[in-house]
Amino acid sequence: MRHAYKKMFSPTRVRAYLVLLALVLVAACDSDKEDGGLKFRADTDATPHRGVFGIVNTIVDSPLISVAYRTTSTFVGDKGIAQLSYAEATRFPIVSSEYNLVVSYPDPGGDAVVLLEYTEDNGNPIEVTIDDERILVLTGTIEEPIGYIIEAVEYQNGLDVPRDGTFLVTDPEVHFTHAVPSHAEKTLDFYFTQGEVDLVTLEPSVTLAYTESSEVTSVLPGGDNRIYVTPSGDPTTILYDSGEFILTTNLRILFVASQYFGPGGNGLKIHGIDQQALSFIYEDLPIAWRVANFIGDVSEVDVFIGDTTNGPIVSQVGSGEFSEFVVQEETTLPFLVAQTNFPDDLLFKRDLFIEPGSTVTLYVAGFESNEANDNERAIVAFSALEETRPVTGANQLRLVHGAPSGEPMDIYLLVPGQTVSDSDPVFPDVTLGSVPSVSFAPGDYDLVAISTGNLSEVFGPSRIRLKSKVNYTLLFSDAPGGGLPVDMSLLEAPTN
């Protein structure tokens, strides 16, 4: 028996179906949405198939790094790029899937140098599963980078849109990881306490070797929390004390022990990672400060703290010179600056807060006598945070405009053969008190300073050589004794 079959898929009908399918696919692609620079696919299910992914950068000599991720599947998932400096972190929801991930940084020529790869080709893609959290911690050095994954159940807090329709208030949760390369051979004890305590009477909250992490633990909210770190089994030797800090409800924090580069200390500190890297304002770390004298008509200054009765902390800082660094435990300092041998005739007074663990230079500039304003003093002060961490491939050039007689300037750093007319200033419109900085590639440069207002040449061209593994400070000051022409000095500070 012969059956008559209807020809359902003629060439014309097939083309129509293909066009319809293409329109559906385009509509699906258009459902993607942007969120904070990272691309997330809009879910069509009532319950999103998502987990949470985080990245923490504690590579000790890290420049700005890029972390590119993309699902191994070509049909579903997320892709994006996160950029992080040292001690920075990011955390975001992501479609549950396997991901290829590449960590890189730019060399001085701008080309990407791959540090770590987690890919199908290498047999180690990163899997993010539904309702789980994965945090990639980066540590080690650029020469020998290390990455490891911390796994935890996704934190469901009362600030999220609840899946069962009930909003909850949840206690804060904490966990810890040891990512301190200088203590890589040591096991560390972590104590999470309420207030100042005698550690000898307590068991450590967790003991961790390098690149190990703890389980997530619920703690009570409040304002007297404190973290201590000691060598394993030695509670009398405190390597780090966070000082008291507040934890609120609906919060999970990863406490990362990482390398410390500031004054004093024991080579480590804690960063609290929630949505970003956080610091502790009461942590037990000293500060370091120095003073630079750019007062045009004062040959030497003395610096006092609090009052002048006990004598200067630093004395006889000459014009255009820096004092030695002073390390102190106090973080809020009332600075007094006076001309040497005239302590009762103050030139400048200011209370300055310096964040624990920081190194700062306080610049004082201007004139002791300002004839244009009936001899009223025109002293200004500005501070600059000093970079004490070595950074591979990203050395720092800082400019300090400390010339009271100088006009606003455009500063050019020209590759030999370039001219001002075919280049943009590295530091545009620099005024008295400005302390901008920029990363540079090692090499020879021609330094030129041009008056912003009338385009006349203020300084240069002067050939300078910038070397790798050195940070530089470019100082513009008045001529000795004050006034023009503007003088320039280039100071070097090796980074290791």
C-alpha positions as CSV (number, residue, x, y, z in Angstrom):
1,M,0.0,0.0,0.0
2,R,1.4,3.3,-1.0
3,H,1.1,6.2,1.5
4,A,0.9,9.8,0.3
5,Y,3.3,11.8,2.6
6,K,2.9,15.6,2.7
7,K,6.1,17.4,1.9
8,M,6.4,19.5,5.1
9,F,9.9,20.8,4.7
10,S,10.2,22.3,1.3
11,P,13.3,24.5,0.6
12,T,11.1,27.6,1.0
13,R,9.7,26.4,4.3
14,V,13.2,25.4,5.6
15,R,14.4,29.0,4.9
16,A,11.4,30.4,6.8
17,Y,12.2,28.2,9.8
18,L,15.8,29.2,9.8
19,V,14.9,32.9,9.7
20,L,12.6,32.4,12.6
21,L,15.3,30.5,14.6
22,A,17.8,33.3,13.9
23,L,15.3,35.9,15.2
24,V,14.8,33.8,18.4
25,L,18.6,33.5,18.9
26,V,19.1,37.3,18.4
27,A,16.4,38.0,20.9
28,A,18.0,35.6,23.4
29,C,21.4,37.4,22.9
30,D,19.7,40.8,23.5
31,S,18.6,39.5,26.9
32,D,22.1,39.9,28.2
33,K,22.6,42.8,30.5
34,E,25.6,44.8,31.8
35,D,26.3,45.0,35.5
36,G,29.3,46.9,36.8
37,G,31.3,46.2,33.6
38,L,30.9,42.5,33.9
39,K,28.4,40.8,31.5
40,F,25.7,38.6,33.0
41,R,23.1,36.7,31.1
42,A,19.5,37.4,32.1
43,D,17.9,34.3,33.6
44,T,14.6,33.1,32.3
45,D,14.0,30.7,35.2
46,A,12.2,31.8,38.4
47,T,15.2,30.3,40.3
48,P,18.6,31.6,38.8
49,H,21.2,28.9,38.2
50,R,23.9,30.9,39.7
51,G,26.8,30.8,42.1
52,V,29.2,33.4,43.3
53,F,32.8,34.0,42.1
54,G,35.5,36.1,43.8
55,I,39.1,37.1,43.1
56,V,41.6,38.4,45.6
57,N,45.0,39.7,44.5
58,T,47.8,39.5,47.0
59,I,50.7,38.9,44.6
60,V,53.4,40.9,46.4
61,D,54.9,42.8,43.5
62,S,51.8,42.9,41.4
63,P,51.0,45.7,39.0
64,L,47.4,46.1,37.8
65,I,46.4,42.6,36.7
66,S,43.6,41.4,34.5
67,V,41.6,38.2,35.1
68,A,39.7,37.2,32.0
69,Y,37.0,34.4,32.4
70,R,34.7,32.7,29.9
71,T,32.5,29.6,30.2
72,T,33.8,26.5,28.5
73,S,30.3,26.1,26.9
74,T,29.6,28.2,23.9
75,F,25.9,28.2,24.5
76,V,25.4,29.4,28.1
77,G,27.3,31.3,30.7
78,D,29.2,34.5,31.5
79,K,32.3,36.2,30.3
80,G,34.2,39.2,31.4
81,I,37.4,40.8,32.6
82,A,38.2,42.0,36.2
83,Q,41.2,44.3,36.9
84,L,42.8,44.4,40.3
85,S,45.7,46.1,42.0
86,Y,47.5,44.7,45.0
87,A,45.2,44.0,48.0
88,E,42.1,44.5,45.9
89,A,39.2,42.1,45.5
90,T,36.0,41.6,43.5
91,R,33.0,39.3,44.1
92,F,30.0,38.8,41.8
93,P,27.2,36.4,40.9
94,I,27.9,34.2,37.9
95,V,26.1,31.5,35.9
96,S,26.9,28.1,37.2
97,S,29.3,26.4,34.8
98,E,32.9,25.5,34.1
99,Y,35.1,28.5,33.3
100,N,38.4,29.1,31.5
101,L,40.3,31.8,33.3
102,V,43.5,33.6,32.5
103,V,45.5,35.9,34.8
104,S,47.8,38.3,33.1
105,Y,49.5,41.7,33.5
106,P,50.9,44.2,30.9
107,D,54.6,44.4,30.3
108,P,56.2,47.9,29.8
109,G,55.4,47.6,26.1
110,G,51.7,47.0,26.8
111,D,51.7,43.3,25.8
112,A,49.9,40.8,28.1
113,V,52.1,38.5,30.1
114,V,50.2,35.4,31.3
115,L,50.7,34.5,35.0
116,L,48.3,31.7,35.5
117,E,45.8,29.7,33.4
118,Y,42.9,27.6,34.5
119,T,41.5,26.2,31.3
120,E,40.1,23.0,29.6
121,D,43.4,22.7,27.7
122,N,45.3,22.6,30.9
123,G,42.8,20.2,32.5
124,N,41.9,22.6,35.3
125,P,39.0,24.8,34.5
126,I,37.2,26.4,37.5
127,E,33.8,25.1,38.2
128,V,31.2,27.3,39.8
129,T,28.1,25.3,40.9
130,I,24.6,26.5,41.9
131,D,24.4,28.2,45.3
132,D,28.2,27.8,45.9
133,E,30.9,30.4,46.2
134,R,34.4,30.1,44.7
135,I,37.2,32.6,45.6
136,L,40.4,32.6,43.6
137,V,43.3,33.8,45.9
138,L,46.4,35.0,44.1
139,T,49.6,35.2,46.0
140,G,53.4,34.6,45.6
141,T,55.3,36.9,43.2
142,I,55.2,37.8,39.5
143,E,58.1,35.4,39.0
144,E,56.4,32.6,40.9
145,P,52.7,33.3,41.1
146,I,50.4,31.0,43.1
147,G,46.6,30.6,42.8
148,Y,44.3,28.6,45.0
149,I,40.5,28.2,45.3
150,I,38.5,28.6,48.4
151,E,35.2,26.8,48.3
152,A,32.1,27.6,50.4
153,V,28.3,27.5,50.3
154,E,27.0,30.8,48.9
155,Y,26.1,33.2,51.7
156,Q,22.3,33.9,51.7
157,N,21.8,37.1,53.7
158,G,18.8,39.2,54.6
159,L,19.8,41.9,52.0
160,D,19.4,39.5,49.1
161,V,16.0,38.9,47.5
162,P,15.0,35.7,49.3
163,R,13.9,32.7,47.2
164,D,11.2,31.7,49.6
165,G,9.8,35.2,50.0
166,T,11.0,35.6,53.6
167,F,13.6,38.2,54.5
168,L,16.0,37.1,57.2
169,V,18.5,38.8,59.4
170,T,21.6,36.6,59.6
171,D,24.7,36.7,61.8
172,P,28.0,37.7,60.2
173,E,30.2,34.9,58.9
174,V,34.0,34.9,58.8
175,H,36.7,32.7,57.4
176,F,40.5,33.0,57.1
177,T,43.3,32.2,54.7
178,H,47.1,32.4,55.0
179,A,48.6,34.1,51.9
180,V,51.8,35.6,53.3
181,P,54.9,34.6,51.1
182,S,57.4,35.8,53.7
183,H,55.8,33.4,56.2
184,A,55.4,30.6,53.6
185,E,57.4,28.2,55.7
186,K,55.5,29.0,58.9
187,T,52.1,27.9,60.2
188,L,50.1,30.7,61.8
189,D,47.5,30.8,64.6
190,F,44.5,33.1,64.0
191,Y,42.5,34.3,67.0
192,F,39.1,35.9,66.5
193,T,38.1,37.6,69.8
194,Q,35.9,40.2,71.4
195,G,38.1,42.9,72.9
196,E,41.6,42.7,74.1
197,V,42.4,39.3,75.7
198,D,45.2,37.2,77.1
199,L,45.9,34.8,74.2
200,V,47.6,32.3,76.6
201,T,44.2,31.5,78.0
202,L,42.6,30.8,74.6
203,E,42.8,28.2,71.9
204,P,43.4,29.6,68.4
205,S,40.3,30.0,66.2
206,V,42.1,28.3,63.4
207,T,45.7,27.2,62.5
208,L,46.7,27.6,58.9
209,A,49.7,26.8,56.7
210,Y,50.6,28.9,53.6
211,T,47.7,28.8,51.1
212,E,45.4,27.0,53.5
213,S,41.9,28.4,54.4
214,S,39.4,27.8,57.2
215,E,35.8,26.8,57.2
216,V,33.1,29.5,57.3
217,T,32.0,30.3,60.9
218,S,29.1,32.3,62.2
219,V,30.0,35.0,64.8
220,L,28.1,37.6,66.8
221,P,27.7,41.1,65.4
222,G,29.2,43.9,67.4
223,G,31.9,46.6,67.7
224,D,34.6,44.9,69.8
225,N,35.8,42.3,67.4
226,R,39.6,41.8,67.2
227,I,42.0,39.5,65.3
228,Y,45.4,38.4,66.5
229,V,47.9,36.4,64.5
230,T,50.8,34.5,66.1
231,P,53.3,31.8,65.2
232,S,51.7,28.4,65.7
233,G,51.9,27.3,69.3
234,D,53.4,30.6,70.5
235,P,50.5,32.9,71.8
236,T,53.0,35.3,73.5
237,T,54.5,36.5,70.2
238,I,51.9,38.6,68.5
239,L,52.7,39.1,64.8
240,Y,49.6,41.2,64.1
241,D,46.8,42.9,66.0
242,S,43.9,44.3,64.0
243,G,42.6,46.5,66.8
244,E,38.8,46.6,67.4
245,F,36.4,46.7,64.5
246,I,32.7,46.4,63.8
247,L,30.8,43.5,62.2
248,T,27.2,44.0,61.2
249,T,24.5,41.5,60.4
250,N,24.1,40.1,56.8
251,L,27.8,40.0,56.1
252,R,30.4,37.5,55.2
253,I,34.1,38.4,55.3
254,L,37.2,36.5,54.2
255,F,40.1,37.6,56.4
256,V,43.3,37.4,54.2
257,A,46.7,37.4,55.9
258,S,48.9,39.0,53.3
259,Q,52.3,40.7,52.9
260,Y,53.0,44.0,54.8
261,F,55.4,46.6,53.4
262,G,55.0,49.5,55.8
263,P,57.1,50.6,58.8
264,G,57.6,48.3,61.7
265,G,55.4,45.3,61.9
266,N,56.3,41.7,61.3
267,G,55.8,41.4,57.5
268,L,52.1,40.6,57.5
269,K,48.7,42.2,57.9
270,I,45.1,41.3,57.5
271,H,42.7,42.5,54.8
272,G,39.0,42.0,55.3
273,I,37.5,41.0,52.0
274,D,33.7,41.5,51.5
275,Q,32.9,43.2,48.2
276,Q,36.3,44.9,48.3
277,A,39.5,45.0,50.3
278,L,39.0,46.7,53.6
279,S,41.5,48.0,56.2
280,F,41.3,48.3,60.0
281,I,41.6,51.9,61.2
282,Y,42.7,50.8,64.7
283,E,45.2,48.1,63.8
284,D,48.4,48.0,65.8
285,L,50.9,49.2,63.2
286,P,53.1,52.3,63.3
287,I,53.4,55.1,60.9
288,A,56.4,56.8,59.3
289,W,56.6,60.4,58.2
290,R,59.1,63.0,57.1
291,V,59.0,66.7,56.2
292,A,60.2,68.4,53.0
293,N,61.0,72.2,53.2
294,F,60.1,74.1,50.1
295,I,59.5,77.5,51.8
296,G,61.2,79.8,49.4
297,D,62.6,82.3,51.8
298,V,63.4,80.2,54.9
299,S,66.7,78.4,54.8
300,E,66.0,75.9,57.6
301,V,62.9,74.7,59.6
302,D,62.3,72.6,62.7
303,V,59.3,70.3,63.2
304,F,57.5,69.8,66.5
305,I,54.7,67.5,67.5
306,G,52.0,69.0,69.9
307,D,53.9,71.9,71.2
308,T,57.4,73.4,71.2
309,T,58.3,73.0,74.8
310,N,60.1,69.6,74.4
311,G,62.1,70.6,71.4
312,P,61.9,69.6,67.8
313,I,61.4,66.1,66.5
314,V,63.4,66.9,63.5
315,S,65.6,70.0,63.1
316,Q,67.4,72.1,60.6
317,V,65.6,70.8,57.4
318,G,67.3,72.9,54.7
319,S,65.6,74.5,51.8
320,G,64.7,71.9,49.2
321,E,65.7,69.1,51.6
322,F,63.9,66.2,53.3
323,S,64.2,65.2,56.9
324,E,64.8,61.6,57.9
325,F,61.8,59.4,58.4
326,V,60.4,59.3,61.9
327,V,58.5,56.1,63.0
328,Q,55.7,56.7,65.6
329,E,52.8,54.7,67.1
330,E,50.4,57.6,67.1
331,T,48.4,58.1,64.0
332,T,47.0,61.6,64.5
333,L,49.8,64.1,64.8
334,P,49.6,67.9,65.5
335,F,52.4,69.2,63.3
336,L,54.1,72.5,64.1
337,V,56.7,74.0,61.7
338,A,58.9,76.9,62.7
339,Q,62.0,78.6,61.4
340,T,65.1,77.0,63.0
341,N,66.0,78.8,66.3
342,F,62.6,80.6,66.4
343,P,60.2,78.0,67.9
344,D,57.6,80.6,69.1
345,D,57.2,82.0,65.6
346,L,55.2,79.3,63.9
347,L,55.1,79.1,60.1
348,F,52.6,76.3,59.9
349,K,50.3,74.2,62.1
350,R,48.1,71.3,61.2
351,D,46.6,68.1,62.7
352,L,47.3,65.2,60.2
353,F,45.8,61.7,60.4
354,I,48.1,59.0,58.9
355,E,46.6,55.6,58.4
356,P,48.3,52.8,60.4
357,G,51.1,51.2,58.4
358,S,51.5,54.1,56.0
359,T,54.6,56.1,55.0
360,V,53.9,59.8,54.3
361,T,55.9,62.9,53.2
362,L,54.6,66.3,54.4
363,Y,55.6,69.1,52.1
364,V,55.6,72.7,53.3
365,A,56.0,75.4,50.7
366,G,55.3,79.1,50.0
367,F,56.9,82.2,51.5
368,E,57.4,83.3,55.0
369,S,57.0,86.9,53.8
370,N,54.4,87.6,51.2
371,E,54.7,91.3,50.2
372,A,51.7,91.0,47.8
373,N,49.4,90.5,50.8
374,D,50.7,93.0,53.4
375,N,53.5,90.6,54.5
376,E,51.0,87.9,55.5
377,R,52.6,84.5,55.3
378,A,51.6,82.3,52.4
379,I,52.6,78.8,53.6
380,V,50.8,75.8,52.2
381,A,51.3,72.1,53.1
382,F,50.4,68.9,51.3
383,S,51.1,65.3,52.0
384,A,51.9,62.4,49.7
385,L,51.6,58.7,50.5
386,E,54.9,56.9,49.7
387,E,54.9,53.7,47.7
388,T,56.9,51.1,49.8
389,R,55.9,48.0,47.8
390,P,58.0,46.9,44.9
391,V,56.0,46.7,41.7
392,T,57.2,44.6,38.8
393,G,57.0,46.4,35.4
394,A,55.3,49.5,36.8
395,N,57.8,51.8,38.4
396,Q,56.4,55.1,39.7
397,L,57.4,58.6,38.8
398,R,56.0,61.2,41.2
399,L,56.1,64.9,40.5
400,V,56.1,67.4,43.3
401,H,55.5,71.1,42.5
402,G,57.1,72.8,45.4
403,A,58.2,76.0,43.7
404,P,56.3,79.0,45.2
405,S,57.5,81.3,42.4
406,G,56.6,78.9,39.7
407,E,53.5,79.2,37.6
408,P,51.2,76.2,36.7
409,M,53.1,73.9,34.4
410,D,52.6,71.2,31.8
411,I,55.2,68.5,32.3
412,Y,56.3,66.4,29.2
413,L,58.2,63.1,29.3
414,L,59.4,62.7,25.7
415,V,60.9,59.7,24.1
416,P,64.1,61.0,22.3
417,G,63.0,62.4,19.0
418,Q,59.6,63.5,20.1
419,T,58.6,67.1,20.5
420,V,56.1,69.0,22.6
421,S,54.1,69.8,19.6
422,D,53.3,66.1,18.8
423,S,52.9,64.9,22.4
424,D,50.5,65.3,25.3
425,P,51.8,66.3,28.8
426,V,52.3,63.5,31.2
427,F,51.3,65.9,34.0
428,P,49.1,68.7,32.7
429,D,48.4,71.9,34.6
430,V,50.5,71.2,37.6
431,T,50.1,73.8,40.4
432,L,51.9,74.5,43.7
433,G,51.2,71.6,46.0
434,S,50.4,69.0,43.3
435,V,51.8,65.5,43.8
436,P,50.6,63.4,40.8
437,S,52.3,60.2,39.8
438,V,52.4,57.9,36.8
439,S,53.8,54.5,35.9
440,F,56.6,54.4,33.3
441,A,58.6,52.1,31.2
442,P,62.4,52.2,31.9
443,G,64.4,54.1,29.4
444,D,65.8,57.5,28.4
445,Y,63.4,60.5,28.3
446,D,63.6,64.2,27.6
447,L,62.0,66.2,30.4
448,V,60.3,69.5,29.5
449,A,58.2,71.9,31.6
450,I,56.0,74.4,29.8
451,S,54.1,77.2,31.4
452,T,50.4,76.3,31.1
453,G,49.3,79.9,30.7
454,N,51.7,81.4,28.1
455,L,53.3,78.2,26.7
456,S,56.8,79.5,27.5
457,E,59.5,77.0,28.4
458,V,60.1,76.8,32.2
459,F,62.6,74.0,32.2
460,G,64.4,71.6,29.8
461,P,64.7,69.8,27.6
462,S,66.8,67.7,30.0
463,R,67.7,64.1,29.3
464,I,67.0,61.7,32.2
465,R,67.3,58.0,32.5
466,L,64.7,56.0,34.4
467,K,65.7,52.6,35.5
468,S,63.7,49.5,36.3
469,K,63.0,48.6,40.0
470,V,63.4,52.3,41.0
471,N,60.7,54.8,42.0
472,Y,61.5,58.4,41.2
473,T,60.4,61.7,42.7
474,L,60.7,64.7,40.3
475,L,61.0,67.9,42.4
476,F,60.5,71.4,41.2
477,S,61.6,74.1,43.6
478,D,62.6,77.7,43.7
479,A,66.2,78.7,43.1
480,P,68.3,78.7,46.3
481,G,67.1,81.5,48.5
482,G,63.8,81.7,46.7
483,G,62.6,83.0,43.3
484,L,63.2,82.1,39.7
485,P,64.5,80.2,37.8
486,V,62.8,77.0,38.8
487,D,65.1,74.3,39.9
488,M,64.6,70.5,39.2
489,S,65.9,67.5,41.2
490,L,65.4,63.8,40.5
491,L,65.4,61.5,43.5
492,E,65.7,57.8,43.4
493,A,64.2,55.2,45.7
494,P,65.0,51.5,44.9
495,T,62.0,49.2,45.3
496,N,63.9,46.2,46.6
